[in-house]
């Protein structure tokens, strides 16, 4: 069979912005990559990183995001879905999943190019699925459009727009909403003044400098994995696991639980590396490593994490779209959550109900206690992902679900049955062991939220470049080099968001070059110490908590006045 590189020559038509808009209005999933117009409808069920990540790039130039998150082989395979090309600079649309509106064209008003790509690309030994399943049937397309129409109606109050204050439902007349609108605009104005202008020339310059930086990082070998560093990691993991077994054997259950908790904490970092193909750079090899670590040893679903994390990397810190900041009713890092926003990731409304009204007023006090039990929520999300089959059921990642299911059964056998039930004699000791080993890894949840909770949640619109968006919504943590093992690369989240597939042991070297890049393009680089960063997060949570109290008081006063007016 011929390889992709041996595909026969093709004369791809030039598609105008108006033509592409009409295709999207007709329900097609169109993205732009390196000037090529790709129709990726058929790939959605197969995408190992989940369908949501693709849907957030519809109508946008996905070149940087695709290059940042995919291997060279995956990027080459994407070209199989090319239906045309564009000329000149592309102006991004707002994707339909974010509430973007698109106009249709009558078929007789324009000459449409053929969208049948099967005769334009040859078969390949690297093909992941048969070509005859690439195209949806008419019945499937009609059913999908009806579903999306229903969803778009329900998203009407939380659609992302060029200015994020449109996300607040203008139809609400409750007291206090006007002040929240003003605050949203104030935060938006602050970001517009703090960061480079959004005009095409400025943003294009940032993108060009970003590409030069990426080339320099490659040239300096920073994308090459340091396997000696991973040997040291393995020794540390083995030491912690040995301590866990030793203390368990001696009947010292609390020290045993603490050792196991530290083991899980450290494993998280390597599972994160594997999820980004940062170890072997082979999709299948790193996936197996990630599943062994996350599912078999940690009880977490690597597939769930990928689906969640890819969206987080694309639409970072967006209240409506980023699942990593959607923690209602326990946490809200923006007053916009008071508007009961609809999550496009979870496909449900994050209701600002009485429970949320009460909890959010005390969230800055409850931050650390709640994170102490965050691992239990990850168990639920992992099983929900696996049992509901939210991952790909076809294509190269279809078998992941079954390997993960085996991993979950293995984990709960060695941990739940052999360790907690069989090795610990009393109910109280079992309870204490179970709780302590789950409380210790709370540090990693603090490390994860630290990089984003105190950063901007404003939506500057589709004109903002990928590098600027990542640096505006992500913070690095300053720490001495000898503590790098403790943070596991999460202290370089801004660098990581710019270059997700870079091995974490090289992030410190890359940080210096990123700082130079930020100074050159005029983007502020956020860097705080661990303690200072925690203070910023608590301060942000406290600020939103005060807003929640003010809103509740305004609503109470208006309600009282209304009652008085009826008498």
KEFI-927089 format. One record per residue (C-alpha): residue number from 1; x, y negated, z negated. Coordinates in Angstrom, 1 decimal, m for minus. Layout:
   k      X      Y      Z
 NUM      X      Y      Z
...
// end
This chain:
   k      X      Y      Z
   1    0.0    0.0    0.0
   2    1.2   m3.5    0.8
   3    2.3   m5.8   m2.0
   4    0.8   m9.2   m2.7
   5    3.8  m10.9   m1.2
   6    3.2   m9.1    2.1
   7   m0.3  m10.5    2.5
   8   m1.2  m11.5    6.1
   9   m1.0  m15.2    7.0
  10   m4.1  m17.2    6.3
  11   m5.3  m20.6    7.3
  12   m7.0  m21.8    4.0
  13   m9.4  m24.6    4.6
  14   m9.0  m28.0    2.9
  15  m11.9  m28.5    0.5
  16  m13.0  m32.0   m0.6
  17  m13.8  m32.9   m4.2
  18  m17.5  m33.1   m3.2
  19  m17.5  m29.6   m1.7
  20  m15.9  m28.2   m4.8
  21  m18.5  m29.9   m7.0
  22  m21.3  m28.4   m4.9
  23  m19.7  m24.9   m5.3
  24  m19.6  m25.3   m9.0
  25  m23.2  m26.6   m9.0
  26  m24.1  m23.4   m7.2
  27  m22.7  m21.4  m10.1
  28  m19.3  m20.7   m8.7
  29  m16.3  m20.7  m11.1
  30  m13.8  m22.8   m9.3
  31  m10.4  m23.8  m10.7
  32   m7.4  m25.5   m9.2
  33   m3.9  m24.1   m9.4
  34   m0.9  m25.6   m7.6
  35   m3.2  m27.2   m5.1
  36   m5.0  m24.0   m4.4
  37   m8.7  m23.6   m4.9
  38   m9.5  m20.4   m6.7
  39  m12.9  m18.8   m7.1
  40  m12.6  m16.6  m10.1
  41  m16.2  m15.4  m10.7
  42  m15.3  m11.8  m10.2
  43  m12.3  m11.9  m12.6
  44  m14.3  m13.0  m15.6
  45  m15.2   m9.5  m16.8
  46  m11.6   m8.4  m16.4
  47   m9.6  m11.3  m17.9
  48   m7.6   m9.9  m20.8
  49   m7.7  m13.3  m22.6
  50  m11.5  m13.5  m22.4
  51  m14.0  m15.3  m20.3
  52  m14.3  m18.4  m22.4
  53  m10.7  m19.6  m21.6
  54  m11.5  m19.5  m17.9
  55  m14.8  m21.2  m18.3
  56  m13.1  m24.2  m20.0
  57  m11.0  m24.7  m16.9
  58  m13.8  m24.7  m14.3
  59  m13.5  m27.9  m12.2
  60  m10.1  m28.7  m13.6
  61   m6.5  m28.4  m12.5
  62   m5.4  m25.4  m14.5
  63   m1.8  m25.3  m13.2
  64   m0.1  m26.1  m16.5
  65   m2.4  m24.0  m18.7
  66   m2.1  m21.0  m16.3
  67    1.7  m21.3  m16.2
  68    1.9  m21.8  m20.0
  69   m0.2  m18.7  m20.9
  70    0.5  m16.2  m18.1
  71    3.3  m14.1  m16.8
  72    4.7  m14.5  m13.3
  73    2.9  m11.4  m12.2
  74   m0.4  m12.6  m13.5
  75    0.1  m16.0  m11.7
  76    0.8  m14.2   m8.5
  77   m2.4  m12.1   m8.8
  78   m4.5  m15.2   m9.2
  79   m3.8  m16.2   m5.6
  80   m6.0  m13.3   m4.5
  81   m8.9  m15.4   m5.4
  82   m7.9  m18.4   m3.2
  83  m10.7  m19.8   m1.0
  84   m9.0  m23.0    0.1
  85   m6.7  m25.8   m0.9
  86   m6.9  m29.5   m1.8
  87   m4.9  m32.5   m0.7
  88   m3.5  m35.1   m3.0
  89   m4.0  m35.5   m6.7
  90   m6.9  m33.7   m8.3
  91   m9.3  m35.6  m10.6
  92  m10.7  m33.2  m13.2
  93  m14.4  m32.5  m13.7
  94  m15.9  m31.8  m17.1
  95  m16.5  m28.1  m17.0
  96  m20.1  m26.9  m17.2
  97  m19.5  m25.1  m20.5
  98  m18.6  m28.5  m21.9
  99  m21.8  m30.1  m20.6
 100  m20.5  m31.3  m17.2
 101  m23.1  m32.1  m14.6
 102  m22.7  m31.2  m10.9
 103  m24.6  m32.2   m7.8
 104  m25.6  m29.7   m5.1
 105  m25.4  m30.3   m1.4
 106  m27.9  m29.0    1.1
 107  m26.3  m26.2    3.1
 108  m27.1  m27.9    6.4
 109  m25.3  m31.1    5.5
 110  m21.8  m29.8    5.6
 111  m19.8  m27.0    7.2
 112  m18.8  m24.6    4.6
 113  m15.7  m22.4    4.7
 114  m16.1  m18.7    4.3
 115  m16.0  m17.6    0.7
 116  m15.4  m14.0    1.4
 117  m11.9  m13.4    0.3
 118  m11.8   m9.7    0.8
 119  m10.6  m10.1    4.5
 120   m8.1  m12.7    3.6
 121   m5.9  m10.7    1.2
 122   m4.4   m7.3    1.5
 123   m4.6   m4.4   m0.9
 124   m1.8   m4.1   m3.4
 125   m0.2   m1.5   m5.5
 126   m0.4   m4.0   m8.3
 127   m4.2   m4.5   m7.9
 128   m6.0   m4.2  m11.1
 129   m9.4   m3.3   m9.7
 130  m11.0   m2.3   m6.4
 131  m11.7   m5.1   m4.0
 132  m15.3   m4.1   m3.5
 133  m16.2   m5.1   m7.0
 134  m14.8   m8.6   m6.8
 135  m18.0  m10.1   m5.5
 136  m21.2  m10.4   m7.6
 137  m24.4   m9.2   m6.2
 138  m27.2  m11.7   m5.6
 139  m29.2  m10.2   m8.5
 140  m26.2  m10.6  m10.8
 141  m25.6  m14.2   m9.8
 142  m29.3  m15.1  m10.2
 143  m29.4  m13.5  m13.7
 144  m26.2  m15.3  m14.7
 145  m27.5  m18.7  m13.5
 146  m30.7  m18.2  m15.5
 147  m28.7  m17.5  m18.6
 148  m26.4  m20.5  m18.1
 149  m29.4  m22.7  m17.5
 150  m30.8  m21.7  m20.9
 151  m27.4  m22.3  m22.6
 152  m26.9  m25.7  m20.9
 153  m30.3  m26.8  m22.2
 154  m29.4  m25.8  m25.7
 155  m26.0  m27.5  m25.4
 156  m27.5  m30.9  m24.5
 157  m26.9  m32.4  m27.8
 158  m23.2  m31.4  m28.1
 159  m21.9  m31.7  m24.5
 160  m18.3  m33.0  m24.3
 161  m18.0  m36.3  m22.3
 162  m15.5  m38.9  m21.4
 163  m16.0  m40.4  m24.9
 164  m16.6  m38.2  m27.8
 165  m19.3  m40.4  m29.4
 166  m21.7  m39.0  m26.8
 167  m21.5  m35.7  m28.7
 168  m23.7  m37.2  m31.5
 169  m27.4  m36.8  m30.7
 170  m28.7  m40.3  m29.9
 171  m32.3  m39.2  m30.5
 172  m31.7  m38.8  m34.3
 173  m33.0  m41.7  m36.3
 174  m31.8  m40.6  m39.8
 175  m30.2  m43.3  m41.8
 176  m26.4  m43.3  m41.7
 177  m26.1  m42.0  m38.2
 178  m25.3  m45.5  m36.9
 179  m22.3  m45.7  m39.2
 180  m21.1  m42.3  m38.0
 181  m21.4  m43.5  m34.4
 182  m19.3  m46.5  m35.3
 183  m16.7  m44.3  m37.0
 184  m16.5  m42.0  m34.0
 185  m15.8  m45.0  m31.8
 186  m13.2  m46.3  m34.2
 187  m11.3  m43.0  m34.2
 188  m11.5  m43.0  m30.4
 189  m10.2  m46.5  m30.1
 190   m7.4  m45.6  m32.6
 191   m6.2  m42.8  m30.3
 192   m6.5  m44.9  m27.2
 193   m4.3  m47.5  m28.8
 194   m1.8  m45.1  m30.3
 195   m1.2  m42.8  m27.3
 196   m0.2  m43.6  m23.6
 197   m2.9  m44.9  m21.3
 198   m5.1  m42.4  m19.5
 199   m4.6  m43.9  m16.0
 200   m3.6  m41.3  m13.4
 201   m0.1  m42.8  m12.9
 202    0.8  m42.7  m16.6
 203   m0.5  m39.2  m17.1
 204    1.1  m37.9  m13.9
 205    4.4  m39.2  m15.2
 206    4.0  m37.3  m18.4
 207    3.2  m34.1  m16.5
 208    6.3  m34.6  m14.3
 209    8.5  m35.1  m17.3
 210    6.9  m32.0  m18.9
 211    7.8  m29.9  m15.9
 212   11.4  m31.1  m16.0
 213   11.5  m30.2  m19.7
 214   10.2  m26.8  m19.0
 215   12.8  m26.2  m16.4
 216   15.5  m27.3  m18.8
 217   14.2  m24.9  m21.5
 218   14.4  m22.1  m18.9
 219   17.9  m23.1  m17.8
 220   19.1  m23.0  m21.4
 221   17.7  m19.5  m22.0
 222   15.1  m20.5  m24.6
 223   12.6  m18.2  m23.0
 224   14.8  m15.2  m23.6
 225   14.0  m13.2  m26.7
 226   16.5  m12.9  m29.5
 227   16.2   m9.2  m30.3
 228   18.8   m9.4  m33.1
 229   16.4  m11.8  m34.9
 230   13.6   m9.2  m34.6
 231   16.0   m6.5  m36.0
 232   16.3   m8.7  m39.1
 233   12.5   m9.1  m39.1
 234   12.0   m5.3  m39.0
 235   14.4   m4.9  m42.0
 236   12.4   m7.4  m44.0
 237    9.1   m5.6  m43.1
 238   10.6   m2.2  m44.1
 239   11.8   m3.6  m47.4
 240    8.4   m5.1  m48.3
 241    6.6   m1.9  m47.3
 242    9.1    0.2  m49.3
 243    8.5   m2.0  m52.4
 244    4.7   m1.6  m51.9
 245    5.1    2.2  m51.9
 246    7.6    2.3  m54.8
 247    5.5    0.1  m57.1
 248    2.4    2.1  m56.1
 249    4.1    5.4  m57.0
 250    5.2    4.0  m60.4
 251    1.7    2.8  m61.2
 252    2.7   m0.9  m61.1
 253   m0.4   m1.9  m59.1
 254   m0.1   m5.7  m59.1
 255    3.5   m5.8  m57.9
 256    2.5   m3.2  m55.3
 257   m0.4   m5.3  m54.1
 258    1.8   m8.4  m54.0
 259    4.4   m6.6  m51.9
 260    1.7   m5.4  m49.5
 261    0.3   m8.9  m49.2
 262    3.7  m10.3  m48.4
 263    4.1   m7.5  m45.8
 264    0.8   m8.6  m44.1
 265    1.9  m12.2  m44.3
 266    5.1  m11.6  m42.4
 267    3.5   m9.2  m39.9
 268    1.2  m12.0  m38.8
 269    4.0  m13.9  m37.1
 270    5.1  m11.0  m35.0
 271    1.6  m10.1  m34.0
 272    1.3  m13.8  m32.9
 273    4.4  m13.5  m30.8
 274    3.2  m10.3  m29.2
 275   m0.2  m11.9  m28.3
 276    1.7  m14.6  m26.4
 277    4.0  m12.1  m24.6
 278    6.9  m13.6  m26.5
 279    8.7  m10.4  m27.3
 280    9.3   m8.2  m24.2
 281    7.4  m10.6  m21.8
 282    5.6   m7.5  m20.6
 283    1.8   m7.8  m20.9
 284    1.2   m4.1  m21.7
 285    4.3   m3.6  m23.9
 286    3.6   m6.7  m26.0
 287   m0.1   m5.8  m26.2
 288    0.7   m2.4  m27.6
 289    3.1   m4.0  m30.1
 290    0.4   m6.4  m31.1
 291   m2.3   m3.8  m31.6
 292    0.0   m1.6  m33.6
 293    0.9   m4.5  m35.9
 294   m2.5   m6.2  m36.1
 295   m4.9   m3.2  m36.0
 296   m3.0   m0.2  m37.3
 297   m1.0   m2.0  m40.0
 298   m3.1   m5.0  m40.7
 299   m6.8   m4.2  m40.0
 300   m7.1   m7.2  m37.7
 301   m8.2   m7.1  m34.0
 302   m5.5   m8.3  m31.7
 303   m8.1   m8.5  m28.9
 304  m10.3  m10.8  m31.0
 305   m7.3  m13.0  m31.8
 306   m6.4  m13.3  m28.1
 307   m9.9  m14.3  m27.1
 308  m10.1  m16.8  m29.9
 309   m6.6  m18.1  m29.6
 310   m6.6  m18.7  m25.8
 311   m9.5  m21.0  m26.2
 312   m7.8  m22.8  m29.1
 313   m4.7  m23.4  m26.9
 314   m6.8  m24.9  m24.1
 315   m9.2  m27.1  m25.9
 316   m7.3  m27.7  m29.2
 317   m9.2  m29.5  m32.0
 318  m12.4  m30.0  m30.1
 319  m15.3  m29.7  m32.7
 320  m17.6  m28.2  m30.1
 321  m15.2  m25.8  m28.4
 322  m12.2  m24.9  m30.6
 323  m13.1  m21.9  m32.8
 324  m10.0  m22.6  m35.0
 325  m11.7  m25.6  m36.5
 326  m15.3  m24.3  m36.6
 327  m15.8  m23.3  m40.2
 328  m19.2  m24.5  m41.1
 329  m20.7  m24.5  m43.7
 330  m17.4  m24.4  m45.7
 331  m15.2  m26.9  m43.9
 332  m15.6  m29.8  m41.5
 333  m12.6  m31.9  m40.4
 334  m14.8  m34.4  m38.6
 335  m18.0  m36.2  m39.4
 336  m19.3  m35.0  m36.0
 337  m20.1  m31.7  m37.5
 338  m22.9  m33.5  m39.4
 339  m24.8  m33.6  m36.1
 340  m25.2  m29.8  m36.0
 341  m23.0  m29.4  m33.0
 342  m23.3  m26.3  m30.8
 343  m20.3  m24.1  m30.6
 344  m19.6  m23.0  m27.0
 345  m17.3  m20.3  m28.4
 346  m19.8  m18.7  m30.7
 347  m22.8  m19.6  m28.6
 348  m24.7  m20.9  m31.6
 349  m25.5  m24.1  m33.5
 350  m23.3  m25.0  m36.4
 351  m26.2  m26.2  m38.5
 352  m25.7  m28.9  m41.0
 353  m28.1  m27.3  m43.4
 354  m28.6  m27.8  m47.1
 355  m25.8  m25.3  m47.8
 356  m23.4  m27.2  m45.6
 357  m24.5  m30.5  m47.1
 358  m23.6  m29.2  m50.6
 359  m20.4  m27.4  m49.7
 360  m18.8  m30.1  m47.6
 361  m19.1  m32.7  m50.4
 362  m16.5  m30.5  m52.3
 363  m14.5  m29.1  m49.5
 364  m11.3  m30.7  m50.5
 365  m11.5  m29.0  m53.9
 366  m12.6  m25.7  m52.4
 367   m9.9  m25.6  m49.6
 368   m7.4  m23.4  m51.3
 369   m9.9  m21.1  m53.1
 370  m11.8  m20.4  m49.9
 371   m8.6  m19.7  m47.9
 372   m7.7  m17.2  m50.6
 373  m10.5  m15.0  m49.3
 374  m10.1  m15.8  m45.6
 375   m8.8  m12.4  m44.7
 376  m12.2  m10.9  m45.4
 377  m13.7  m13.1  m42.7
 378  m11.1  m11.8  m40.2
 379  m12.2   m8.2  m40.9
 380  m15.7   m9.2  m40.0
 381  m14.7  m11.0  m36.9
 382  m12.5   m8.1  m35.8
 383  m15.2   m5.5  m36.2
 384  m17.8   m7.8  m34.6
 385  m15.5   m8.2  m31.5
 386  m14.8   m4.4  m31.2
 387  m18.3   m3.1  m31.9
 388  m20.0   m5.6  m29.7
 389  m17.5   m5.1  m26.9
 390  m16.7   m8.8  m26.5
 391  m13.5   m8.0  m24.8
 392  m13.0   m6.8  m21.2
 393  m14.8   m3.6  m20.4
 394  m13.3   m3.3  m17.0
 395   m9.8   m3.7  m15.5
 396   m6.4   m3.6  m17.1
 397   m7.5   m4.4  m20.6
 398  m10.5   m2.1  m20.8
 399   m8.6    0.5  m22.8
 400   m7.6   m2.0  m25.5
 401  m11.0   m1.6  m27.2
 402  m10.5    2.1  m27.8
 403   m7.0    1.7  m29.0
 404   m8.1   m1.0  m31.4
 405  m10.9    1.1  m32.6
 406   m8.4    3.9  m33.3
 407   m6.2    1.4  m35.0
 408   m9.0    0.2  m37.3
 409   m9.9    3.8  m38.3
 410   m6.2    4.5  m39.0
 411   m5.9    1.3  m41.1
 412   m8.9    2.0  m43.3
 413   m7.7    5.6  m43.7
 414   m4.2    4.8  m45.0
 415   m5.2    1.6  m46.8
 416   m8.8    2.1  m47.9
 417   m8.9    5.8  m48.6
 418   m5.3    7.0  m49.2
 419   m4.0    3.9  m51.0
 420   m6.9    2.2  m52.8
 421   m9.2    5.2  m53.4
 422   m6.8    8.2  m53.8
 423   m3.7    6.6  m55.3
 424   m5.2    4.2  m57.9
 425   m7.1    6.0  m60.7
 426   m9.5    3.5  m62.2
 427  m12.1    1.2  m60.7
 428  m10.7   m1.9  m62.3
 429   m7.2   m1.2  m61.0
 430   m8.6   m0.6  m57.6
 431  m10.4   m3.9  m57.6
 432   m7.4   m5.8  m58.9
 433   m5.1   m4.2  m56.3
 434   m7.6   m4.9  m53.5
 435   m8.1   m8.5  m54.4
 436   m4.4   m9.4  m55.0
 437   m3.1   m7.9  m51.8
 438   m5.7   m9.9  m49.9
 439   m5.1  m13.1  m51.8
 440   m1.3  m13.2  m51.2
 441   m1.6  m13.7  m47.4
 442   m3.7  m16.9  m47.9
 443   m0.4  m18.8  m47.3
 444   m0.6  m18.0  m43.6
 445   m4.1  m19.5  m43.4
 446   m2.7  m22.7  m45.0
 447    0.1  m22.7  m42.5
 448   m2.3  m22.3  m39.6
 449   m4.7  m25.0  m40.6
 450   m1.9  m27.3  m41.7
 451   m0.9  m28.0  m38.1
 452   m4.4  m29.1  m36.9
 453   m6.8  m30.1  m39.7
 454   m5.2  m33.5  m40.2
 455   m4.8  m34.3  m36.5
 456   m7.1  m36.0  m34.1
 457  m10.4  m34.5  m33.1
 458  m11.4  m37.2  m30.6
 459  m12.2  m36.3  m27.0
 460  m10.3  m38.5  m24.6
 461  m11.9  m36.9  m21.6
 462  m10.6  m34.9  m18.6
 463   m8.1  m37.5  m17.6
 464   m5.8  m36.7  m20.5
 465   m2.9  m34.5  m19.6
 466   m2.1  m31.2  m21.2
 467    1.1  m32.3  m22.9
 468   m0.5  m35.4  m24.4
 469   m3.5  m33.5  m25.7
 470   m1.4  m30.9  m27.4
 471    0.9  m33.4  m29.1
 472   m2.1  m35.5  m30.2
 473   m3.9  m32.6  m31.8
 474   m1.0  m30.7  m33.3
 475    1.6  m31.3  m36.0
 476    5.0  m29.8  m36.8
 477    6.2  m29.0  m40.3
 478    9.6  m30.1  m41.4
 479   11.5  m27.4  m43.3
 480   15.1  m26.2  m43.8
 481   16.3  m23.6  m41.4
 482   16.7  m21.0  m44.1
 483   12.9  m21.2  m44.7
 484   12.1  m20.3  m41.1
 485   11.3  m16.7  m42.1
 486    8.6  m17.9  m44.5
 487    6.8  m20.1  m41.8
 488    7.4  m17.6  m39.0
 489    7.4  m20.2  m36.3
 490    4.1  m21.8  m37.4
 491    6.2  m24.8  m38.5
 492    6.8  m25.6  m34.8
 493    3.2  m25.6  m33.7
 494    3.5  m28.7  m31.5
 495    6.4  m27.1  m29.7
 496    4.6  m23.8  m29.5
 497    1.4  m25.4  m28.0
 498    3.5  m27.0  m25.3
 499    5.3  m23.7  m24.5
 500    3.2  m20.8  m25.9
 501    5.3  m18.0  m24.5
 502    8.6  m19.2  m25.9
 503   10.0  m16.7  m28.5
 504    9.6  m18.2  m31.9
 505   13.2  m17.8  m32.9
 506   14.1  m20.4  m30.2
 507   11.5  m23.0  m31.2
 508   13.9  m24.9  m33.5
 509   16.3  m25.4  m30.6
 510   13.5  m26.5  m28.4
 511   12.2  m28.9  m31.0
 512   15.1  m31.3  m30.4
 513   14.3  m31.5  m26.7
 514   10.6  m32.0  m27.3
 515   11.4  m34.9  m29.6
 516   13.5  m36.4  m26.8
 517   10.6  m35.8  m24.4
 518    8.1  m37.6  m26.7
 519   10.4  m40.6  m27.0
 520   10.8  m40.8  m23.3
 521    7.1  m40.7  m22.4
 522    5.9  m42.7  m25.5
 523    3.8  m39.9  m27.2
 524    4.1  m40.0  m31.0
 525    5.5  m36.7  m32.4
 526    3.8  m35.7  m35.7
 527    6.3  m34.2  m38.2
 528    5.7  m33.9  m41.9
 529    7.1  m31.8  m44.7
 530    5.0  m28.9  m46.1
 531    3.9  m30.8  m49.2
 532    3.2  m34.0  m47.3
 533    1.3  m32.1  m44.6
 534   m0.9  m30.4  m47.2
 535   m1.7  m33.8  m48.7
 536   m2.8  m35.0  m45.3
 537   m5.1  m32.1  m44.9
 538   m6.6  m32.5  m48.3
 539   m7.0  m36.2  m47.6
 540   m8.8  m35.5  m44.3
 541  m11.1  m33.1  m46.0
 542  m11.7  m35.5  m48.8
 543  m12.5  m38.3  m46.4
 544  m15.1  m36.2  m44.5
 545  m16.5  m35.1  m47.9
 546  m17.0  m38.8  m48.9
 547  m18.8  m39.4  m45.5
 548  m21.1  m36.4  m46.3
 549  m22.0  m37.9  m49.7
 550  m22.7  m41.3  m48.1
 551  m24.9  m39.8  m45.4
 552  m26.7  m37.8  m48.0
 553  m27.3  m40.9  m50.2
 554  m28.5  m42.9  m47.2
 555  m31.0  m40.2  m46.3
 556  m32.1  m40.0  m49.9
 557  m32.7  m43.7  m50.2
 558  m34.6  m43.9  m46.9
 559  m36.7  m40.9  m47.9
 560  m37.5  m42.6  m51.2
 561  m38.5  m45.9  m49.5
 562  m40.7  m44.0  m47.1
 563  m42.5  m42.3  m49.9
 564  m43.0  m45.7  m51.6
 565  m44.4  m47.1  m48.4
 566  m47.1  m44.5  m48.3
 567  m48.6  m45.7  m51.6
// end
